[in-house]
Amino acid sequence: MTTDNRQQETQFLSLLRTASKSDLKVLAKLLSPYLADTELRQMKVWGDQSRLHLERATIPLNDLLLNTRSGHITIEKDCFFGHRCMLLTGTHDYTKLGRERLTTVPDSGRDIHIKEGVWLGSGVTVLGPAVIGENAVVAAGSLVIGDVPPNTIMAGHPAKKVKKIDGSDAN
Ligand SMILES: CC(C)(COP(=O)(O)OP(=O)(O)OC[C@H]1O[C@@H](n2cnc3c(N)ncnc32)[C@H](O)[C@@H]1OP(=O)(O)O)[C@@H](O)C(=O)NCCC(=O)NCCS
C-alpha cells in the first residue's frame, strides 16, 4: 500500500468514526450490492484450514461452507458448486447432554472427498464421511449421506440415484 493510499484510508476511517447513523445507513445501502456480490463468491471454512485440500480448484467454489472439525475435505480438479452448498465433517456426540454435547466433537473419521468433475447444484449439503465419485451430479437442494457412485445423478432427501449422466437407468 502506498503512502497516499494509507492517508486516504486513515481519512476514510476517521470520517466513518464521526459519521451519523443516517450517513452510515446511506453508506450501507450504497455498499450492499458489492457486499452481496462478495458474499456469493466467498467460501468459508469452519475448523482447521490445513485440513482442506483443493487440488487445482480452478473453478470458483462460490459461497461453499467447508466444515473441517471432524475430518479432511478434498476437492479434486474441475469440480463446481451452486450457491449455498455445505460440506460438513463436523458432528457432536448426541448421547451426551447439555454443554457436554456441544463440546464433544470427534476430531477425525468423517472425511469428505469430492472427486474430479463433480457438480453440486445449489443448496446441496454433504455429510461426512462421504466420497462423491468422478463426474457425479447432485441435484439442487439435495442431502447427501454416504458415498455417491461416479457418473451418477443423485437427488432428494436423502439423495438417491436418479439416473446415470449418459441418461441411462442408474441401477
Ligand atoms: C440434477 C439436474 C441437473 C437434473 O436435471 P434433469 O435431467 O433435467 O432432471 P429431470 O427433470 O429429468 O429429473 C430426473 C428426476 O430427478 C428428480 N429431480 C430433479 N431435480 C431434483 C431435485 N433438485 N430434488 C429432488 N428431485 C429432483 C425429478 O423429479 C425426476 O424424477 P422422476 O424421474 O421421478 O420424475 C437438475 O435437477 C438440477 O438440480 N440442476 C441444478 C440447478 C442448480 O443448482 N443451478 C445452479 C447453478 S450450479
The ligand as a MOL file (V3000), in Angstrom:
LIG
                    3D

  0  0  0     0  0            999 V3000
M  V30 BEGIN CTAB
M  V30 COUNTS 48 50 0 0 0
M  V30 BEGIN ATOM
M  V30 1 C -29.7370 -32.5790 -11.4260 0
M  V30 2 C -30.4040 -31.8400 -12.5590 0
M  V30 3 C -29.3330 -31.2780 -13.4760 0
M  V30 4 C -31.2270 -32.8930 -13.3210 0
M  V30 5 O -31.7820 -32.2730 -14.4300 0
M  V30 6 P -32.7910 -33.0690 -15.4170 0
M  V30 7 O -32.0920 -34.2210 -16.0050 0
M  V30 8 O -33.4080 -32.1080 -16.3060 0
M  V30 9 O -33.7840 -33.6030 -14.3670 0
M  V30 10 P -35.1040 -34.3920 -14.5950 0
M  V30 11 O -36.1780 -33.3910 -14.6090 0
M  V30 12 O -35.0130 -35.3570 -15.7450 0
M  V30 13 O -35.1660 -35.1750 -13.2270 0
M  V30 14 C -34.9110 -36.5190 -13.1020 0
M  V30 15 C -35.5970 -36.9730 -11.8310 0
M  V30 16 O -34.9310 -36.3500 -10.7180 0
M  V30 17 C -35.8740 -35.5950 -9.9520 0
M  V30 18 N -35.2070 -34.3620 -9.5310 0
M  V30 19 C -34.5650 -33.4760 -10.3100 0
M  V30 20 N -34.0580 -32.4740 -9.5580 0
M  V30 21 C -34.4130 -32.7430 -8.2920 0
M  V30 22 C -34.1730 -32.0750 -7.0720 0
M  V30 23 N -33.4790 -30.9440 -7.0280 0
M  V30 24 N -34.6410 -32.6310 -5.9380 0
M  V30 25 C -35.3390 -33.7860 -5.9720 0
M  V30 26 N -35.5940 -34.4760 -7.1160 0
M  V30 27 C -35.1430 -33.9350 -8.2530 0
M  V30 28 C -37.0180 -35.3150 -10.8900 0
M  V30 29 O -38.2000 -35.1140 -10.1980 0
M  V30 30 C -37.0450 -36.5580 -11.7220 0
M  V30 31 O -37.6910 -37.5840 -11.0090 0
M  V30 32 P -38.6600 -38.6560 -11.7770 0
M  V30 33 O -37.7490 -39.3810 -12.7210 0
M  V30 34 O -39.2020 -39.4910 -10.6580 0
M  V30 35 O -39.6830 -37.8210 -12.4740 0
M  V30 36 C -31.3120 -30.6880 -12.0550 0
M  V30 37 O -32.4600 -31.2280 -11.4330 0
M  V30 38 C -30.6260 -29.7860 -11.0280 0
M  V30 39 O -30.7500 -29.9530 -9.8170 0
M  V30 40 N -29.8600 -28.8010 -11.5210 0
M  V30 41 C -29.1100 -27.9130 -10.6420 0
M  V30 42 C -29.6500 -26.4920 -10.7160 0
M  V30 43 C -28.7560 -25.5570 -9.9760 0
M  V30 44 O -28.4090 -25.7820 -8.8470 0
M  V30 45 N -28.3730 -24.4740 -10.6250 0
M  V30 46 C -27.4540 -23.5080 -10.0570 0
M  V30 47 C -26.2330 -23.4220 -10.8910 0
M  V30 48 S -24.9710 -24.5420 -10.3960 0
M  V30 END ATOM
M  V30 BEGIN BOND
M  V30 1 1 1 2
M  V30 2 1 2 3
M  V30 3 1 2 4
M  V30 4 1 2 36
M  V30 5 1 4 5
M  V30 6 1 5 6
M  V30 7 2 6 7
M  V30 8 1 6 8
M  V30 9 1 6 9
M  V30 10 1 9 10
M  V30 11 2 10 11
M  V30 12 1 10 12
M  V30 13 1 10 13
M  V30 14 1 13 14
M  V30 15 1 14 15
M  V30 16 1 15 16
M  V30 17 1 15 30
M  V30 18 1 16 17
M  V30 19 1 17 18
M  V30 20 1 17 28
M  V30 21 1 18 19
M  V30 22 1 18 27
M  V30 23 2 19 20
M  V30 24 1 20 21
M  V30 25 1 21 22
M  V30 26 2 21 27
M  V30 27 1 22 23
M  V30 28 2 22 24
M  V30 29 1 24 25
M  V30 30 2 25 26
M  V30 31 1 26 27
M  V30 32 1 28 29
M  V30 33 1 28 30
M  V30 34 1 30 31
M  V30 35 1 31 32
M  V30 36 2 32 33
M  V30 37 1 32 34
M  V30 38 1 32 35
M  V30 39 1 36 37
M  V30 40 1 36 38
M  V30 41 2 38 39
M  V30 42 1 38 40
M  V30 43 1 40 41
M  V30 44 1 41 42
M  V30 45 1 42 43
M  V30 46 2 43 44
M  V30 47 1 43 45
M  V30 48 1 45 46
M  V30 49 1 46 47
M  V30 50 1 47 48
M  V30 END BOND
M  V30 END CTAB
M  END
